[in-house]
């Protein structure tokens, strides 16, 4: 079950406190190329679901830094946090209502890492 082709975005800094809006999700994934400078760098993105759906999030990077990804709702309440020991973190949140969600990329490492963030709507 391959993901749909992506719409590519580049990270727009600063996006540490105000999220970078990627737009309304449809059948095409958003793919963002970004960089986590250190454990002090947080990258925020927002996506909108126009109807109830499952939200798929995958964070991939190369190297030894330990990155993590989290999803929060419009009220800023975290609905999922994924931060394991592997260098691909992913989750699918089933049954989310229509609305805007924030995706947070963070690091537990002091070194820099380029990453690829994929966000999509799954039915």
Residue frames as qw, qx, qy, qz and C-alpha x, y, z in Angstrom:
[[0.000, 0.890, 0.456, 0.000, 0.00, 0.00, 0.00],
 [0.497, 0.111, 0.024, 0.860, 2.16, 2.84, -1.30],
 [0.023, -0.666, -0.336, 0.666, 1.49, 6.41, -0.20],
 [0.480, 0.817, 0.308, 0.089, 0.21, 8.84, -2.81],
 [0.568, 0.366, -0.019, 0.737, 2.75, 11.08, -4.53],
 [0.372, -0.629, -0.374, 0.571, 3.72, 14.06, -2.43],
 [0.187, 0.918, 0.103, 0.334, 3.55, 17.80, -2.72],
 [0.709, -0.049, -0.269, 0.650, 7.02, 18.97, -1.73],
 [0.175, -0.963, -0.055, -0.200, 7.61, 21.89, 0.63],
 [0.545, 0.293, -0.446, 0.646, 10.77, 23.35, 2.14],
 [0.455, -0.617, -0.485, 0.421, 10.94, 24.32, 5.79],
 [0.134, 0.756, 0.067, 0.637, 10.49, 28.07, 6.28],
 [0.528, -0.360, -0.465, 0.613, 12.37, 29.26, 9.36],
 [0.096, -0.184, 0.822, -0.531, 11.48, 30.59, 11.80],
 [0.669, -0.253, -0.470, -0.517, 8.76, 28.06, 12.53],
 [0.304, 0.083, -0.806, 0.501, 9.59, 27.47, 16.19],
 [0.147, 0.237, 0.617, -0.736, 6.54, 29.17, 17.72],
 [0.601, 0.451, 0.101, -0.652, 4.17, 29.89, 14.83],
 [0.702, 0.061, 0.690, 0.165, 3.58, 26.85, 12.61],
 [0.085, 0.308, -0.585, -0.746, 4.31, 26.84, 8.91],
 [0.706, 0.322, 0.377, -0.505, 0.96, 26.19, 7.20],
 [0.247, -0.148, 0.848, 0.444, 1.09, 23.42, 4.62],
 [0.422, 0.046, -0.384, -0.820, -2.59, 23.73, 3.64],
 [0.802, -0.007, 0.263, -0.537, -5.58, 21.42, 3.34],
 [0.276, -0.242, 0.917, 0.158, -4.84, 17.72, 3.00],
 [0.784, 0.293, -0.088, -0.540, -6.48, 15.85, 0.16],
 [0.994, 0.071, 0.081, -0.008, -5.41, 12.65, -1.59],
 [0.645, 0.559, -0.293, 0.431, -1.83, 13.92, -2.02],
 [0.711, -0.500, -0.245, 0.429, 0.67, 13.78, 0.84],
 [0.039, 0.968, -0.214, 0.127, 2.67, 16.81, 1.94],
 [0.881, -0.049, -0.112, 0.456, 6.41, 16.12, 1.98],
 [0.103, -0.983, 0.122, -0.093, 8.62, 18.64, 3.80],
 [0.769, 0.209, -0.285, 0.532, 12.41, 18.79, 3.67],
 [0.314, -0.914, 0.037, -0.255, 13.69, 20.39, 6.87],
 [0.552, 0.337, -0.552, 0.526, 16.57, 20.65, 9.30],
 [0.648, -0.740, -0.181, -0.027, 16.71, 20.29, 13.06],
 [0.279, 0.780, -0.400, 0.393, 19.68, 22.39, 14.20],
 [0.182, 0.250, -0.787, 0.534, 19.83, 21.05, 17.76],
 [0.259, -0.441, -0.837, 0.193, 17.70, 20.11, 20.76],
 [0.001, -0.455, -0.297, 0.839, 16.82, 23.82, 21.05],
 [0.245, 0.167, -0.465, -0.835, 15.24, 23.85, 17.57],
 [0.418, 0.360, 0.785, -0.281, 11.54, 22.96, 17.26],
 [0.115, 0.055, -0.554, -0.823, 9.87, 22.95, 13.86],
 [0.390, 0.381, 0.665, -0.510, 6.08, 23.36, 13.73],
 [0.113, -0.042, -0.673, -0.729, 3.79, 22.68, 10.78],
 [0.483, 0.259, 0.535, -0.643, 0.02, 22.88, 10.46],
 [0.107, -0.070, -0.832, -0.539, -2.31, 20.89, 8.22],
 [0.524, 0.091, 0.270, -0.802, -6.06, 20.99, 7.86],
 [0.115, 0.198, 0.962, 0.147, -8.42, 18.05, 7.45],
 [0.338, -0.059, -0.203, -0.917, -11.59, 19.21, 5.67],
 [0.826, -0.204, -0.255, -0.460, -13.47, 16.07, 6.73],
 [0.736, -0.485, 0.453, -0.134, -12.94, 13.31, 9.31],
 [0.780, 0.486, -0.392, 0.031, -10.00, 11.10, 8.33],
 [0.862, -0.372, 0.029, 0.344, -6.95, 9.25, 9.55],
 [0.132, 0.947, -0.294, 0.002, -3.81, 11.38, 9.71],
 [0.940, 0.029, -0.017, 0.341, -0.54, 9.70, 8.72],
 [0.046, -0.948, 0.313, -0.027, 2.79, 11.20, 9.82],
 [0.937, -0.004, 0.001, 0.350, 6.29, 9.90, 9.06],
 [0.078, -0.942, 0.320, 0.056, 9.61, 11.49, 10.01],
 [0.943, 0.088, 0.063, 0.314, 12.81, 10.11, 8.45],
 [0.011, 0.942, -0.334, -0.018, 16.42, 11.31, 8.71],
 [0.839, 0.290, -0.356, 0.293, 20.00, 10.13, 8.33],
 [0.220, 0.553, -0.510, 0.622, 22.68, 10.01, 10.96],
 [0.426, -0.128, -0.795, 0.413, 22.81, 9.57, 14.70],
 [0.216, -0.151, 0.286, -0.921, 20.62, 12.40, 16.08],
 [0.007, -0.368, -0.917, 0.154, 17.44, 11.28, 17.81],
 [0.244, -0.101, -0.169, -0.950, 14.47, 13.13, 16.34],
 [0.121, 0.368, 0.876, -0.286, 10.85, 12.81, 17.37],
 [0.179, -0.262, -0.438, -0.841, 7.46, 13.89, 16.06],
 [0.076, 0.367, 0.756, -0.537, 4.26, 14.86, 17.84],
 [0.099, -0.441, -0.575, -0.682, 0.74, 15.83, 16.71],
 [0.018, 0.314, 0.583, -0.749, -1.55, 18.24, 18.54],
 [0.157, 0.679, 0.696, 0.172, -5.11, 19.40, 17.92],
 [0.118, 0.734, 0.207, 0.636, -6.45, 22.94, 17.44],
 [0.518, -0.833, -0.065, -0.183, -6.45, 23.46, 21.21],
 [0.148, 0.743, -0.598, 0.262, -2.74, 22.61, 21.44],
 [0.769, -0.345, 0.475, -0.251, -3.39, 19.29, 23.19],
 [0.109, 0.442, -0.854, -0.251, -0.97, 16.57, 22.11],
 [0.888, 0.069, 0.074, -0.449, -2.86, 13.62, 20.65],
 [0.981, 0.081, 0.006, 0.175, 0.24, 11.58, 19.78],
 [0.112, -0.858, 0.496, 0.075, 3.97, 11.68, 20.52],
 [0.978, 0.170, -0.006, 0.123, 6.36, 9.32, 18.72],
 [0.072, 0.849, -0.504, 0.139, 9.99, 9.27, 19.84],
 [0.982, -0.156, 0.089, 0.050, 11.53, 5.83, 19.69],
 [0.521, -0.593, 0.454, 0.413, 15.11, 4.80, 19.11],
 [0.658, 0.303, 0.550, 0.415, 14.82, 4.22, 15.35],
 [0.141, -0.328, 0.199, 0.913, 15.56, 6.80, 12.69],
 [0.255, -0.282, -0.570, -0.728, 12.09, 6.56, 11.17],
 [0.163, 0.239, 0.689, -0.665, 9.21, 7.63, 13.38],
 [0.292, -0.150, -0.552, -0.767, 5.67, 7.18, 12.10],
 [0.207, 0.269, 0.791, -0.510, 2.08, 6.95, 13.24],
 [0.203, -0.343, -0.612, -0.683, -1.46, 6.91, 11.90],
 [0.182, 0.149, 0.569, -0.788, -4.13, 8.64, 13.96],
 [0.095, -0.339, -0.845, -0.401, -7.50, 7.13, 13.13],
 [0.194, -0.708, -0.679, -0.011, -10.84, 8.90, 13.48],
 [0.234, -0.285, -0.153, 0.917, -9.67, 12.51, 13.68],
 [0.255, 0.794, 0.505, -0.220, -12.33, 15.13, 13.12],
 [0.433, 0.710, 0.185, 0.524, -12.15, 17.90, 10.57],
 [0.358, -0.925, -0.001, 0.128, -9.91, 20.71, 11.77],
 [0.394, 0.785, -0.410, 0.245, -6.36, 22.00, 11.89],
 [0.907, -0.381, -0.011, 0.179, -3.60, 19.91, 13.44],
 [0.034, 0.888, -0.459, 0.018, -0.04, 20.83, 14.34],
 [0.962, 0.062, -0.137, 0.230, 2.91, 18.55, 13.70],
 [0.266, -0.901, 0.342, -0.023, 6.01, 19.17, 15.81],
 [0.867, 0.275, -0.284, 0.303, 9.51, 17.98, 14.94],
 [0.352, -0.867, 0.315, -0.158, 12.06, 18.08, 17.75],
 [0.702, 0.384, -0.547, 0.246, 15.44, 16.63, 18.62],
 [0.756, -0.653, 0.015, 0.039, 17.09, 15.21, 21.72],
 [0.812, 0.022, 0.096, 0.576, 20.51, 15.71, 20.19],
 [0.176, -0.800, 0.052, 0.571, 22.83, 18.71, 20.08],
 [0.288, -0.203, 0.634, 0.689, 23.86, 17.94, 16.49],
 [0.455, 0.411, -0.118, -0.781, 22.09, 18.99, 13.30],
 [0.396, 0.117, 0.897, 0.157, 20.03, 16.63, 11.12],
 [0.365, 0.137, -0.403, -0.828, 18.25, 17.02, 7.79],
 [0.374, 0.187, 0.860, -0.292, 14.86, 15.33, 7.75],
 [0.269, -0.118, -0.629, -0.720, 11.98, 14.43, 5.49],
 [0.310, 0.193, 0.667, -0.649, 8.50, 14.80, 6.99],
 [0.215, -0.185, -0.755, -0.592, 5.54, 13.17, 5.24],
 [0.304, 0.225, 0.582, -0.720, 1.98, 14.07, 6.28],
 [0.258, -0.064, -0.708, -0.654, -1.08, 12.58, 4.63],
 [0.644, -0.025, 0.288, -0.708, -4.76, 11.84, 4.99],
 [0.118, 0.075, -0.975, -0.171, -5.73, 8.18, 4.97],
 [0.650, -0.153, -0.146, -0.730, -9.27, 6.89, 4.59]]
